[in-house]
Amino acid sequence: MYVQCHLRKDNIRQVSWLPVQFAEVGKILSLKEEEGWEDNWIISSVGDIQLSDAVLLERGRDYLNTRKASDI
């Protein structure tokens, strides 16, 4: 299961879906990016809704299909 978390690093803010076992306010994480690992992300808040990885993959495909259809 995954939960939506708000992350911060310096003046940068990001929202990510993280596995429940890693989602703890104040925890410092390394996130995998295209270029490699990016360190020192701090979890500033954790949401209440938990979703399975299958649901998240489906929503990701929906987002990509919407982008393709709207020519953005």
mmCIF file of the N, C-alpha and C atoms, coordinates in Angstrom:
data_MODEL
# 
_entry.id   MODEL 
# 
loop_
_atom_site.group_PDB 
_atom_site.id 
_atom_site.type_symbol 
_atom_site.label_atom_id 
_atom_site.label_alt_id 
_atom_site.label_comp_id 
_atom_site.label_asym_id 
_atom_site.label_entity_id 
_atom_site.label_seq_id 
_atom_site.pdbx_PDB_ins_code 
_atom_site.Cartn_x 
_atom_site.Cartn_y 
_atom_site.Cartn_z 
_atom_site.occupancy 
_atom_site.B_iso_or_equiv 
_atom_site.pdbx_formal_charge 
_atom_site.auth_seq_id 
_atom_site.auth_comp_id 
_atom_site.auth_asym_id 
_atom_site.auth_atom_id 
_atom_site.pdbx_PDB_model_num 
ATOM 1   N N  . MET A 1 1  ? 0.832  -1.188 0.000   1.00 0.00 ? 1  MET A N  1 
ATOM 2   C CA . MET A 1 1  ? 0.000  0.000  0.000   1.00 0.00 ? 1  MET A CA 1 
ATOM 3   C C  . MET A 1 1  ? 0.878  1.253  0.000   1.00 0.00 ? 1  MET A C  1 
ATOM 4   N N  . TYR A 1 2  ? 0.357  2.294  -0.628  1.00 0.00 ? 2  TYR A N  1 
ATOM 5   C CA . TYR A 1 2  ? 1.066  3.560  -0.751  1.00 0.00 ? 2  TYR A CA 1 
ATOM 6   C C  . TYR A 1 2  ? 0.218  4.689  -0.168  1.00 0.00 ? 2  TYR A C  1 
ATOM 7   N N  . VAL A 1 3  ? 0.899  5.736  0.289   1.00 0.00 ? 3  VAL A N  1 
ATOM 8   C CA . VAL A 1 3  ? 0.223  6.901  0.843   1.00 0.00 ? 3  VAL A CA 1 
ATOM 9   C C  . VAL A 1 3  ? 0.877  8.158  0.258   1.00 0.00 ? 3  VAL A C  1 
ATOM 10  N N  . GLN A 1 4  ? 0.067  9.192  0.030   1.00 0.00 ? 4  GLN A N  1 
ATOM 11  C CA . GLN A 1 4  ? 0.581  10.437 -0.544  1.00 0.00 ? 4  GLN A CA 1 
ATOM 12  C C  . GLN A 1 4  ? 1.284  11.250 0.538   1.00 0.00 ? 4  GLN A C  1 
ATOM 13  N N  . CYS A 1 5  ? 2.507  11.699 0.227   1.00 0.00 ? 5  CYS A N  1 
ATOM 14  C CA . CYS A 1 5  ? 3.306  12.460 1.187   1.00 0.00 ? 5  CYS A CA 1 
ATOM 15  C C  . CYS A 1 5  ? 3.781  13.764 0.558   1.00 0.00 ? 5  CYS A C  1 
ATOM 16  N N  . HIS A 1 6  ? 3.871  14.796 1.379   1.00 0.00 ? 6  HIS A N  1 
ATOM 17  C CA . HIS A 1 6  ? 4.469  16.061 0.968   1.00 0.00 ? 6  HIS A CA 1 
ATOM 18  C C  . HIS A 1 6  ? 5.917  16.047 1.444   1.00 0.00 ? 6  HIS A C  1 
ATOM 19  N N  . LEU A 1 7  ? 6.822  16.335 0.511   1.00 0.00 ? 7  LEU A N  1 
ATOM 20  C CA . LEU A 1 7  ? 8.251  16.311 0.810   1.00 0.00 ? 7  LEU A CA 1 
ATOM 21  C C  . LEU A 1 7  ? 8.839  17.692 0.606   1.00 0.00 ? 7  LEU A C  1 
ATOM 22  N N  . ARG A 1 8  ? 9.940  17.963 1.305   1.00 0.00 ? 8  ARG A N  1 
ATOM 23  C CA . ARG A 1 8  ? 10.636 19.236 1.110   1.00 0.00 ? 8  ARG A CA 1 
ATOM 24  C C  . ARG A 1 8  ? 12.145 19.004 1.152   1.00 0.00 ? 8  ARG A C  1 
ATOM 25  N N  . LYS A 1 9  ? 12.830 19.844 0.406   1.00 0.00 ? 9  LYS A N  1 
ATOM 26  C CA . LYS A 1 9  ? 14.287 19.840 0.377   1.00 0.00 ? 9  LYS A CA 1 
ATOM 27  C C  . LYS A 1 9  ? 14.700 21.266 0.049   1.00 0.00 ? 9  LYS A C  1 
ATOM 28  N N  . ASP A 1 10 ? 15.312 21.933 1.009   1.00 0.00 ? 10 ASP A N  1 
ATOM 29  C CA . ASP A 1 10 ? 15.645 23.354 0.866   1.00 0.00 ? 10 ASP A CA 1 
ATOM 30  C C  . ASP A 1 10 ? 14.362 24.118 0.537   1.00 0.00 ? 10 ASP A C  1 
ATOM 31  N N  . ASN A 1 11 ? 14.311 24.830 -0.598  1.00 0.00 ? 11 ASN A N  1 
ATOM 32  C CA . ASN A 1 11 ? 13.113 25.589 -0.994  1.00 0.00 ? 11 ASN A CA 1 
ATOM 33  C C  . ASN A 1 11 ? 12.242 24.838 -1.988  1.00 0.00 ? 11 ASN A C  1 
ATOM 34  N N  . ILE A 1 12 ? 12.507 23.566 -2.184  1.00 0.00 ? 12 ILE A N  1 
ATOM 35  C CA . ILE A 1 12 ? 11.765 22.750 -3.147  1.00 0.00 ? 12 ILE A CA 1 
ATOM 36  C C  . ILE A 1 12 ? 10.718 21.932 -2.412  1.00 0.00 ? 12 ILE A C  1 
ATOM 37  N N  . ARG A 1 13 ? 9.516  21.870 -2.980  1.00 0.00 ? 13 ARG A N  1 
ATOM 38  C CA . ARG A 1 13 ? 8.436  21.061 -2.433  1.00 0.00 ? 13 ARG A CA 1 
ATOM 39  C C  . ARG A 1 13 ? 8.017  20.044 -3.487  1.00 0.00 ? 13 ARG A C  1 
ATOM 40  N N  . GLN A 1 14 ? 7.606  18.874 -3.042  1.00 0.00 ? 14 GLN A N  1 
ATOM 41  C CA . GLN A 1 14 ? 7.207  17.814 -3.960  1.00 0.00 ? 14 GLN A CA 1 
ATOM 42  C C  . GLN A 1 14 ? 6.170  16.943 -3.282  1.00 0.00 ? 14 GLN A C  1 
ATOM 43  N N  . VAL A 1 15 ? 5.272  16.370 -4.078  1.00 0.00 ? 15 VAL A N  1 
ATOM 44  C CA . VAL A 1 15 ? 4.295  15.408 -3.574  1.00 0.00 ? 15 VAL A CA 1 
ATOM 45  C C  . VAL A 1 15 ? 4.608  14.070 -4.219  1.00 0.00 ? 15 VAL A C  1 
ATOM 46  N N  . SER A 1 16 ? 4.681  13.019 -3.403  1.00 0.00 ? 16 SER A N  1 
ATOM 47  C CA . SER A 1 16 ? 4.996  11.679 -3.904  1.00 0.00 ? 16 SER A CA 1 
ATOM 48  C C  . SER A 1 16 ? 4.153  10.647 -3.186  1.00 0.00 ? 16 SER A C  1 
ATOM 49  N N  . TRP A 1 17 ? 3.914  9.541  -3.880  1.00 0.00 ? 17 TRP A N  1 
ATOM 50  C CA . TRP A 1 17 ? 3.269  8.385  -3.257  1.00 0.00 ? 17 TRP A CA 1 
ATOM 51  C C  . TRP A 1 17 ? 4.381  7.469  -2.777  1.00 0.00 ? 17 TRP A C  1 
ATOM 52  N N  . LEU A 1 18 ? 4.409  7.207  -1.475  1.00 0.00 ? 18 LEU A N  1 
ATOM 53  C CA . LEU A 1 18 ? 5.453  6.385  -0.875  1.00 0.00 ? 18 LEU A CA 1 
ATOM 54  C C  . LEU A 1 18 ? 4.843  5.140  -0.232  1.00 0.00 ? 18 LEU A C  1 
ATOM 55  N N  . PRO A 1 19 ? 5.616  4.053  -0.182  1.00 0.00 ? 19 PRO A N  1 
ATOM 56  C CA . PRO A 1 19 ? 5.135  2.883  0.552   1.00 0.00 ? 19 PRO A CA 1 
ATOM 57  C C  . PRO A 1 19 ? 4.858  3.253  2.010   1.00 0.00 ? 19 PRO A C  1 
ATOM 58  N N  . VAL A 1 20 ? 3.805  2.691  2.566   1.00 0.00 ? 20 VAL A N  1 
ATOM 59  C CA . VAL A 1 20 ? 3.366  3.029  3.922   1.00 0.00 ? 20 VAL A CA 1 
ATOM 60  C C  . VAL A 1 20 ? 4.496  2.858  4.943   1.00 0.00 ? 20 VAL A C  1 
ATOM 61  N N  . GLN A 1 21 ? 5.334  1.837  4.774   1.00 0.00 ? 21 GLN A N  1 
ATOM 62  C CA . GLN A 1 21 ? 6.376  1.580  5.772   1.00 0.00 ? 21 GLN A CA 1 
ATOM 63  C C  . GLN A 1 21 ? 7.428  2.689  5.834   1.00 0.00 ? 21 GLN A C  1 
ATOM 64  N N  . PHE A 1 22 ? 7.526  3.542  4.809   1.00 0.00 ? 22 PHE A N  1 
ATOM 65  C CA . PHE A 1 22 ? 8.487  4.638  4.810   1.00 0.00 ? 22 PHE A CA 1 
ATOM 66  C C  . PHE A 1 22 ? 7.854  5.985  5.153   1.00 0.00 ? 22 PHE A C  1 
ATOM 67  N N  . ALA A 1 23 ? 6.533  6.047  5.215   1.00 0.00 ? 23 ALA A N  1 
ATOM 68  C CA . ALA A 1 23 ? 5.806  7.308  5.361   1.00 0.00 ? 23 ALA A CA 1 
ATOM 69  C C  . ALA A 1 23 ? 5.682  7.707  6.835   1.00 0.00 ? 23 ALA A C  1 
ATOM 70  N N  . GLU A 1 24 ? 6.633  8.515  7.276   1.00 0.00 ? 24 GLU A N  1 
ATOM 71  C CA . GLU A 1 24 ? 6.649  8.990  8.662   1.00 0.00 ? 24 GLU A CA 1 
ATOM 72  C C  . GLU A 1 24 ? 7.129  10.438 8.672   1.00 0.00 ? 24 GLU A C  1 
ATOM 73  N N  . VAL A 1 25 ? 6.334  11.336 9.232   1.00 0.00 ? 25 VAL A N  1 
ATOM 74  C CA . VAL A 1 25 ? 6.683  12.760 9.267   1.00 0.00 ? 25 VAL A CA 1 
ATOM 75  C C  . VAL A 1 25 ? 8.053  12.938 9.933   1.00 0.00 ? 25 VAL A C  1 
ATOM 76  N N  . GLY A 1 26 ? 8.896  13.741 9.269   1.00 0.00 ? 26 GLY A N  1 
ATOM 77  C CA . GLY A 1 26 ? 10.235 14.026 9.788   1.00 0.00 ? 26 GLY A CA 1 
ATOM 78  C C  . GLY A 1 26 ? 11.310 13.086 9.281   1.00 0.00 ? 26 GLY A C  1 
ATOM 79  N N  . LYS A 1 27 ? 10.914 11.996 8.660   1.00 0.00 ? 27 LYS A N  1 
ATOM 80  C CA . LYS A 1 27 ? 11.879 11.030 8.145   1.00 0.00 ? 27 LYS A CA 1 
ATOM 81  C C  . LYS A 1 27 ? 12.606 11.617 6.939   1.00 0.00 ? 27 LYS A C  1 
ATOM 82  N N  . ILE A 1 28 ? 13.902 11.334 6.831   1.00 0.00 ? 28 ILE A N  1 
ATOM 83  C CA . ILE A 1 28 ? 14.727 11.808 5.722   1.00 0.00 ? 28 ILE A CA 1 
ATOM 84  C C  . ILE A 1 28 ? 14.919 10.658 4.746   1.00 0.00 ? 28 ILE A C  1 
ATOM 85  N N  . LEU A 1 29 ? 14.639 10.931 3.461   1.00 0.00 ? 29 LEU A N  1 
ATOM 86  C CA . LEU A 1 29 ? 14.677 9.908  2.425   1.00 0.00 ? 29 LEU A CA 1 
ATOM 87  C C  . LEU A 1 29 ? 15.609 10.277 1.290   1.00 0.00 ? 29 LEU A C  1 
ATOM 88  N N  . SER A 1 30 ? 15.987 9.275  0.533   1.00 0.00 ? 30 SER A N  1 
ATOM 89  C CA . SER A 1 30 ? 16.639 9.460  -0.765  1.00 0.00 ? 30 SER A CA 1 
ATOM 90  C C  . SER A 1 30 ? 15.637 9.005  -1.814  1.00 0.00 ? 30 SER A C  1 
ATOM 91  N N  . LEU A 1 31 ? 15.415 9.830  -2.838  1.00 0.00 ? 31 LEU A N  1 
ATOM 92  C CA . LEU A 1 31 ? 14.481 9.493  -3.906  1.00 0.00 ? 31 LEU A CA 1 
ATOM 93  C C  . LEU A 1 31 ? 15.239 9.160  -5.175  1.00 0.00 ? 31 LEU A C  1 
ATOM 94  N N  . LYS A 1 32 ? 14.783 8.147  -5.881  1.00 0.00 ? 32 LYS A N  1 
ATOM 95  C CA . LYS A 1 32 ? 15.417 7.761  -7.132  1.00 0.00 ? 32 LYS A CA 1 
ATOM 96  C C  . LYS A 1 32 ? 14.885 8.642  -8.258  1.00 0.00 ? 32 LYS A C  1 
ATOM 97  N N  . GLU A 1 33 ? 15.789 9.329  -8.912  1.00 0.00 ? 33 GLU A N  1 
ATOM 98  C CA . GLU A 1 33 ? 15.466 10.189 -10.050 1.00 0.00 ? 33 GLU A CA 1 
ATOM 99  C C  . GLU A 1 33 ? 16.083 9.576  -11.302 1.00 0.00 ? 33 GLU A C  1 
ATOM 100 N N  . GLU A 1 34 ? 15.844 10.164 -12.461 1.00 0.00 ? 34 GLU A N  1 
ATOM 101 C CA . GLU A 1 34 ? 16.408 9.647  -13.707 1.00 0.00 ? 34 GLU A CA 1 
ATOM 102 C C  . GLU A 1 34 ? 17.933 9.639  -13.682 1.00 0.00 ? 34 GLU A C  1 
ATOM 103 N N  . GLU A 1 35 ? 18.533 10.650 -13.052 1.00 0.00 ? 35 GLU A N  1 
ATOM 104 C CA . GLU A 1 35 ? 19.989 10.788 -13.025 1.00 0.00 ? 35 GLU A CA 1 
ATOM 105 C C  . GLU A 1 35 ? 20.643 9.952  -11.929 1.00 0.00 ? 35 GLU A C  1 
ATOM 106 N N  . GLY A 1 36 ? 19.867 9.419  -11.000 1.00 0.00 ? 36 GLY A N  1 
ATOM 107 C CA . GLY A 1 36 ? 20.409 8.675  -9.864  1.00 0.00 ? 36 GLY A CA 1 
ATOM 108 C C  . GLY A 1 36 ? 19.609 8.981  -8.621  1.00 0.00 ? 36 GLY A C  1 
ATOM 109 N N  . TRP A 1 37 ? 20.239 8.872  -7.461  1.00 0.00 ? 37 TRP A N  1 
ATOM 110 C CA . TRP A 1 37 ? 19.564 9.088  -6.186  1.00 0.00 ? 37 TRP A CA 1 
ATOM 111 C C  . TRP A 1 37 ? 19.742 10.522 -5.720  1.00 0.00 ? 37 TRP A C  1 
ATOM 112 N N  . GLU A 1 38 ? 18.658 11.111 -5.227  1.00 0.00 ? 38 GLU A N  1 
ATOM 113 C CA . GLU A 1 38 ? 18.698 12.467 -4.687  1.00 0.00 ? 38 GLU A CA 1 
ATOM 114 C C  . GLU A 1 38 ? 18.407 12.385 -3.188  1.00 0.00 ? 38 GLU A C  1 
ATOM 115 N N  . ASP A 1 39 ? 19.361 12.822 -2.388  1.00 0.00 ? 39 ASP A N  1 
ATOM 116 C CA . ASP A 1 39 ? 19.306 12.664 -0.938  1.00 0.00 ? 39 ASP A CA 1 
ATOM 117 C C  . ASP A 1 39 ? 18.625 13.844 -0.240  1.00 0.00 ? 39 ASP A C  1 
ATOM 118 N N  . ASN A 1 40 ? 18.352 13.645 1.043   1.00 0.00 ? 40 ASN A N  1 
ATOM 119 C CA . ASN A 1 40 ? 17.917 14.673 1.989   1.00 0.00 ? 40 ASN A CA 1 
ATOM 120 C C  . ASN A 1 40 ? 16.520 15.235 1.759   1.00 0.00 ? 40 ASN A C  1 
ATOM 121 N N  . TRP A 1 41 ? 15.578 14.421 1.276   1.00 0.00 ? 41 TRP A N  1 
ATOM 122 C CA . TRP A 1 41 ? 14.177 14.820 1.214   1.00 0.00 ? 41 TRP A CA 1 
ATOM 123 C C  . TRP A 1 41 ? 13.553 14.534 2.564   1.00 0.00 ? 41 TRP A C  1 
ATOM 124 N N  . ILE A 1 42 ? 12.844 15.501 3.127   1.00 0.00 ? 42 ILE A N  1 
ATOM 125 C CA . ILE A 1 42 ? 12.211 15.362 4.434   1.00 0.00 ? 42 ILE A CA 1 
ATOM 126 C C  . ILE A 1 42 ? 10.702 15.266 4.242   1.00 0.00 ? 42 ILE A C  1 
ATOM 127 N N  . ILE A 1 43 ? 10.082 14.284 4.861   1.00 0.00 ? 43 ILE A N  1 
ATOM 128 C CA . ILE A 1 43 ? 8.626  14.134 4.791   1.00 0.00 ? 43 ILE A CA 1 
ATOM 129 C C  . ILE A 1 43 ? 7.997  15.156 5.733   1.00 0.00 ? 43 ILE A C  1 
ATOM 130 N N  . SER A 1 44 ? 7.223  16.092 5.169   1.00 0.00 ? 44 SER A N  1 
ATOM 131 C CA . SER A 1 44 ? 6.600  17.133 5.989   1.00 0.00 ? 44 SER A CA 1 
ATOM 132 C C  . SER A 1 44 ? 5.161  16.803 6.370   1.00 0.00 ? 44 SER A C  1 
ATOM 133 N N  . SER A 1 45 ? 4.483  15.972 5.573   1.00 0.00 ? 45 SER A N  1 
ATOM 134 C CA . SER A 1 45 ? 3.138  15.517 5.960   1.00 0.00 ? 45 SER A CA 1 
ATOM 135 C C  . SER A 1 45 ? 2.818  14.215 5.241   1.00 0.00 ? 45 SER A C  1 
ATOM 136 N N  . VAL A 1 46 ? 1.924  13.437 5.858   1.00 0.00 ? 46 VAL A N  1 
ATOM 137 C CA . VAL A 1 46 ? 1.503  12.148 5.326   1.00 0.00 ? 46 VAL A CA 1 
ATOM 138 C C  . VAL A 1 46 ? -0.015 12.142 5.245   1.00 0.00 ? 46 VAL A C  1 
ATOM 139 N N  . GLY A 1 47 ? -0.543 11.752 4.088   1.00 0.00 ? 47 GLY A N  1 
ATOM 140 C CA . GLY A 1 47 ? -1.992 11.710 3.900   1.00 0.00 ? 47 GLY A CA 1 
ATOM 141 C C  . GLY A 1 47 ? -2.640 10.530 4.601   1.00 0.00 ? 47 GLY A C  1 
ATOM 142 N N  . ASP A 1 48 ? -3.970 10.494 4.578   1.00 0.00 ? 48 ASP A N  1 
ATOM 143 C CA . ASP A 1 48 ? -4.745 9.443  5.241   1.00 0.00 ? 48 ASP A CA 1 
ATOM 144 C C  . ASP A 1 48 ? -5.139 8.304  4.313   1.00 0.00 ? 48 ASP A C  1 
ATOM 145 N N  . ILE A 1 49 ? -5.235 8.581  3.011   1.00 0.00 ? 49 ILE A N  1 
ATOM 146 C CA . ILE A 1 49 ? -5.740 7.591  2.062   1.00 0.00 ? 49 ILE A CA 1 
ATOM 147 C C  . ILE A 1 49 ? -4.606 6.695  1.583   1.00 0.00 ? 49 ILE A C  1 
ATOM 148 N N  . GLN A 1 50 ? -4.842 5.390  1.634   1.00 0.00 ? 50 GLN A N  1 
ATOM 149 C CA . GLN A 1 50 ? -3.868 4.419  1.164   1.00 0.00 ? 50 GLN A CA 1 
ATOM 150 C C  . GLN A 1 50 ? -4.393 3.768  -0.109  1.00 0.00 ? 50 GLN A C  1 
ATOM 151 N N  . LEU A 1 51 ? -3.515 3.633  -1.110  1.00 0.00 ? 51 LEU A N  1 
ATOM 152 C CA . LEU A 1 51 ? -3.880 3.007  -2.376  1.00 0.00 ? 51 LEU A CA 1 
ATOM 153 C C  . LEU A 1 51 ? -2.886 1.898  -2.706  1.00 0.00 ? 51 LEU A C  1 
ATOM 154 N N  . SER A 1 52 ? -3.354 0.903  -3.437  1.00 0.00 ? 52 SER A N  1 
ATOM 155 C CA . SER A 1 52 ? -2.475 -0.184 -3.863  1.00 0.00 ? 52 SER A CA 1 
ATOM 156 C C  . SER A 1 52 ? -1.641 0.263  -5.051  1.00 0.00 ? 52 SER A C  1 
ATOM 157 N N  . ASP A 1 53 ? -0.564 -0.467 -5.328  1.00 0.00 ? 53 ASP A N  1 
ATOM 158 C CA . ASP A 1 53 ? 0.285  -0.129 -6.465  1.00 0.00 ? 53 ASP A CA 1 
ATOM 159 C C  . ASP A 1 53 ? -0.466 -0.282 -7.781  1.00 0.00 ? 53 ASP A C  1 
ATOM 160 N N  . ALA A 1 54 ? -1.403 -1.223 -7.870  1.00 0.00 ? 54 ALA A N  1 
ATOM 161 C CA . ALA A 1 54 ? -2.190 -1.400 -9.095  1.00 0.00 ? 54 ALA A CA 1 
ATOM 162 C C  . ALA A 1 54 ? -3.038 -0.170 -9.390  1.00 0.00 ? 54 ALA A C  1 
ATOM 163 N N  . VAL A 1 55 ? -3.650 0.400  -8.371  1.00 0.00 ? 55 VAL A N  1 
ATOM 164 C CA . VAL A 1 55 ? -4.480 1.601  -8.544  1.00 0.00 ? 55 VAL A CA 1 
ATOM 165 C C  . VAL A 1 55 ? -3.605 2.781  -8.961  1.00 0.00 ? 55 VAL A C  1 
ATOM 166 N N  . LEU A 1 56 ? -2.430 2.919  -8.352  1.00 0.00 ? 56 LEU A N  1 
ATOM 167 C CA . LEU A 1 56 ? -1.532 4.024  -8.708  1.00 0.00 ? 56 LEU A CA 1 
ATOM 168 C C  . LEU A 1 56 ? -1.050 3.906  -10.150 1.00 0.00 ? 56 LEU A C  1 
ATOM 169 N N  . LEU A 1 57 ? -0.729 2.714  -10.599 1.00 0.00 ? 57 LEU A N  1 
ATOM 170 C CA . LEU A 1 57 ? -0.307 2.523  -11.991 1.00 0.00 ? 57 LEU A CA 1 
ATOM 171 C C  . LEU A 1 57 ? -1.436 2.873  -12.959 1.00 0.00 ? 57 LEU A C  1 
ATOM 172 N N  . GLU A 1 58 ? -2.660 2.479  -12.600 1.00 0.00 ? 58 GLU A N  1 
ATOM 173 C CA . GLU A 1 58 ? -3.818 2.795  -13.435 1.00 0.00 ? 58 GLU A CA 1 
ATOM 174 C C  . GLU A 1 58 ? -4.015 4.309  -13.532 1.00 0.00 ? 58 GLU A C  1 
ATOM 175 N N  . ARG A 1 59 ? -3.913 5.011  -12.411 1.00 0.00 ? 59 ARG A N  1 
ATOM 176 C CA . ARG A 1 59 ? -4.062 6.473  -12.420 1.00 0.00 ? 59 ARG A CA 1 
ATOM 177 C C  . ARG A 1 59 ? -2.956 7.137  -13.230 1.00 0.00 ? 59 ARG A C  1 
ATOM 178 N N  . GLY A 1 60 ? -1.753 6.603  -13.167 1.00 0.00 ? 60 GLY A N  1 
ATOM 179 C CA . GLY A 1 60 ? -0.647 7.138  -13.950 1.00 0.00 ? 60 GLY A CA 1 
ATOM 180 C C  . GLY A 1 60 ? -0.905 6.996  -15.436 1.00 0.00 ? 60 GLY A C  1 
ATOM 181 N N  . ARG A 1 61 ? -1.448 5.842  -15.846 1.00 0.00 ? 61 ARG A N  1 
ATOM 182 C CA . ARG A 1 61 ? -1.786 5.642  -17.261 1.00 0.00 ? 61 ARG A CA 1 
ATOM 183 C C  . ARG A 1 61 ? -2.897 6.604  -17.684 1.00 0.00 ? 61 ARG A C  1 
ATOM 184 N N  . ASP A 1 62 ? -3.884 6.801  -16.818 1.00 0.00 ? 62 ASP A N  1 
ATOM 185 C CA . ASP A 1 62 ? -4.963 7.745  -17.127 1.00 0.00 ? 62 ASP A CA 1 
ATOM 186 C C  . ASP A 1 62 ? -4.412 9.146  -17.357 1.00 0.00 ? 62 ASP A C  1 
ATOM 187 N N  . TYR A 1 63 ? -3.466 9.555  -16.512 1.00 0.00 ? 63 TYR A N  1 
ATOM 188 C CA . TYR A 1 63 ? -2.859 10.880 -16.638 1.00 0.00 ? 63 TYR A CA 1 
ATOM 189 C C  . TYR A 1 63 ? -2.135 11.006 -17.977 1.00 0.00 ? 63 TYR A C  1 
ATOM 190 N N  . LEU A 1 64 ? -1.355 9.994  -18.344 1.00 0.00 ? 64 LEU A N  1 
ATOM 191 C CA . LEU A 1 64 ? -0.618 10.042 -19.614 1.00 0.00 ? 64 LEU A CA 1 
ATOM 192 C C  . LEU A 1 64 ? -1.573 10.066 -20.803 1.00 0.00 ? 64 LEU A C  1 
ATOM 193 N N  . ASN A 1 65 ? -2.634 9.276  -20.755 1.00 0.00 ? 65 ASN A N  1 
ATOM 194 C CA . ASN A 1 65 ? -3.609 9.265  -21.841 1.00 0.00 ? 65 ASN A CA 1 
ATOM 195 C C  . ASN A 1 65 ? -4.313 10.615 -21.975 1.00 0.00 ? 65 ASN A C  1 
ATOM 196 N N  . THR A 1 66 ? -4.622 11.261 -20.860 1.00 0.00 ? 66 THR A N  1 
ATOM 197 C CA . THR A 1 66 ? -5.246 12.581 -20.899 1.00 0.00 ? 66 THR A CA 1 
ATOM 198 C C  . THR A 1 66 ? -4.290 13.585 -21.539 1.00 0.00 ? 66 THR A C  1 
ATOM 199 N N  . ARG A 1 67 ? -3.007 13.540 -21.171 1.00 0.00 ? 67 ARG A N  1 
ATOM 200 C CA . ARG A 1 67 ? -2.029 14.448 -21.757 1.00 0.00 ? 67 ARG A CA 1 
ATOM 201 C C  . ARG A 1 67 ? -1.921 14.249 -23.261 1.00 0.00 ? 67 ARG A C  1 
ATOM 202 N N  . LYS A 1 68 ? -1.895 13.010 -23.697 1.00 0.00 ? 68 LYS A N  1 
ATOM 203 C CA . LYS A 1 68 ? -1.808 12.723 -25.143 1.00 0.00 ? 68 LYS A CA 1 
ATOM 204 C C  . LYS A 1 68 ? -3.034 13.249 -25.878 1.00 0.00 ? 68 LYS A C  1 
ATOM 205 N N  . ALA A 1 69 ? -4.196 13.073 -25.309 1.00 0.00 ? 69 ALA A N  1 
ATOM 206 C CA . ALA A 1 69 ? -5.445 13.492 -25.963 1.00 0.00 ? 69 ALA A CA 1 
ATOM 207 C C  . ALA A 1 69 ? -5.597 15.006 -26.002 1.00 0.00 ? 69 ALA A C  1 
ATOM 208 N N  . SER A 1 70 ? -5.003 15.708 -25.046 1.00 0.00 ? 70 SER A N  1 
ATOM 209 C CA . SER A 1 70 ? -5.182 17.161 -24.996 1.00 0.00 ? 70 SER A CA 1 
ATOM 210 C C  . SER A 1 70 ? -4.060 17.920 -25.683 1.00 0.00 ? 70 SER A C  1 
ATOM 211 N N  . ASP A 1 71 ? -3.067 17.217 -26.212 1.00 0.00 ? 71 ASP A N  1 
ATOM 212 C CA . ASP A 1 71 ? -1.940 17.830 -26.931 1.00 0.00 ? 71 ASP A CA 1 
ATOM 213 C C  . ASP A 1 71 ? -1.167 18.825 -26.077 1.00 0.00 ? 71 ASP A C  1 
ATOM 214 N N  . ILE A 1 72 ? -1.028 18.563 -24.805 1.00 0.00 ? 72 ILE A N  1 
ATOM 215 C CA . ILE A 1 72 ? -0.244 19.449 -23.933 1.00 0.00 ? 72 ILE A CA 1 
ATOM 216 C C  . ILE A 1 72 ? 1.203  19.033 -23.994 1.00 0.00 ? 72 ILE A C  1 
# 
